[in-house]
Amino acid sequence: MVFCGAQAPNAVAQAVAASSLANLANPASPQTVTVAARVPMAADRLTADVVVIDSQRLRDAGGVSLADVLRAEAGLQLSRNGGPGQPASMFVRGAGGGNTLVLMDGVRLGSATLGLVDFSALSLAQIERVEVLRGPASSLYGADAVGGVVLITTRRGQAGAPASAMVAVGGNGSSEAALALGGVIVGALGAWDWSATAAREASDGVSALRPGDRFGNYNPDRDGFARRTLQAQVGLTPADGHRLGLSLQDSRLDSQYDASQFLPPNYAQDATPDFRSKQATRLAALDYSGRLAPDWTVKAGLSRSKDEVRSGGSLVERFDTRREQASLQAGWMPLPGQQWSLGADQLTEHAEADAFTAPVRRRNTGLALAYVGEFANGLGGVLRGLSLQADLRRDDNSVYGAQNTGRAGLSWALVPGWRVRALAGSTFHAPSFNDLFYPGYGVATVKPEQGRSAELGLNWQQAQSTASLTVWRNRISNLIAYEADNTRCPKDPAYSYGCAANIGQARLSGATLAAQQGWDGWTLRGEYNYLDARDDATGARLARRARHQLSLHADWRNGDWTLGAASLYTSARPDDGVVLHGQQTLDLTARWQLARSWQLQAKLLNATNADIEPVRDYQSPRRQAWLGLRYEGQAL
């Protein structure tokens, strides 16, 4: 929807506003990817393995979580303590949850105390697009981009963009509701774009734990959740090529779980309390992007985020994280298709917890230089279709010192329809505040994990058909893990039961095969991921990593009807001394465009009623039906 504001005082101002409005009405092409180079890059020139999940796929995923979408659409493996709403982390190419960097509109997410992102706290309602980079990226983003990067883009107001609303109900007392508004106002200062989103999701759930768990924490009550998200954005485009934006977000998650407490005077185990985890995340970000000259661009950002967690039964523990980020990036394009970028950023992290004797803090300063080059007809056509990418970065941290990383890659269209890719890089994962400072566990001398990764890919595209094959290998050293032998810990009685330490290294290798075919209203998609994740010293497979994961999607569209089926198979995987059986789910969907702006949606999740054990002793909901109504049109 478009609103007309105050009339521009002269013809020049009117022309500026009209140009700004035109730019807002035509956002970046779906074929443009940002996560791979921190600058927009054509998808057919990528040197990295990137998956893009667009707004249509996200809208069609009603009744599931972002974690489930990433598993089904991007081949990530999921580790979750129960069903939706329970703590969830993702494995990209077998790397641990803390080895995946998650950004929302360029702002780093996650808890500095735990060192990872809980995907259960993120709502699909606020998300417009997700880009997943599978592979090394520390030389662009700094710490933790070892397995890959998940870049989340939230909704932004556009000229002519409709309002949208949806409501849905499902099994286990589940419900969803969301409202999104946005538009553009043309005024004397230029074009103002704005958007606002409000959403709430809830479920009574099922018991997170199975009866007879090894620690005796099972409670037969239901472990449900409620999640509320509020988001607002406003941007000003005073002149063509310049935009200043402000983004505010507030999300709350209240989830139940099973555990035990041991209280005085007898310290007997008690699993009966209603254990809850309450998370609150608030974020404010200010950003600017502009074209200073035909060959010069600049981007700058300031943000502040706070994550608060209150968790427990009769006694509640507190964990608070605050992040302050500042970034500046300049881009120079001396020749068409040749771009250099120089970026600097500073991240300050603060953490407070009841367990910490005092607040802790660290500061990281990063400086990165990147190059992206495309050669359409260079050297008489010898380099035709060749793209090169290289980046270097240095991070200086107040706690764990300096880290240097680099990456280089190429993409070459050898013949029409065929493209070969190669990429290699170094990475590092920073120790969390718990690894460094948690009493009786953390050790201040723990060093970052180091990674070396290489991959080779082949892509094919013709008309409505695409296919790709990527093989890769990643070796991670200085693994941060629990050291049970207290003789290797600091000589302090507090470490009687062990400590955090750098122990051993892991070898991760695998392959991804993906394909898509469309014809006569049909779209078929599939992706197979093979993973070999092992401890180098013992040869044992890493916990919770499945060797095989296969996802298949079939969609049929005819007039006002769309029918779909999605199957996901995950093979057996080790977990804490046992082997979890392979699991397979089938989800069925139907959508009917009952009027121009109204769509009725139905979904049957886990249609075969499979018994899913996501991690040892935990369980997910069985068969679950959803019915929803979506509106997309003018403001209600």
WOURBEL-V399571 format. One record per helix or strand. SS is the DSSP state (H for helix, E for strand). FROM is the first residue (numbers start at 1). LEN is the number of residues. Records with the same first field share a line. If there is no record, write none. Layout:
SS=FROM-LEN + FROM-LEN
//
This chain:
E=2-3 + 32-2 + 41-2 + 49-5 + 77-4 + 88-5 + 95-1 + 100-5 + 107-2 + 111-1 + 116-1 + 127-8 + 148-7 + 163-8 + 174-14 + 190-17 + 209-1 + 223-17 + 242-16 + 261-2 + 269-2 + 275-19 + 296-17 + 316-20 + 338-16 + 360-16 + 386-12 + 401-15 + 418-12 + 449-14 + 465-13 + 480-4 + 499-4 + 505-15 + 522-14 + 541-1 + 548-11 + 561-10 + 573-3 + 578-3 + 583-10 + 598-8 + 618-1 + 624-10
H=11-15 + 43-3 + 55-5 + 66-9 + 97-3 + 119-3 + 124-3 + 138-4 + 378-4 + 433-5 + 486-3 + 493-3
//
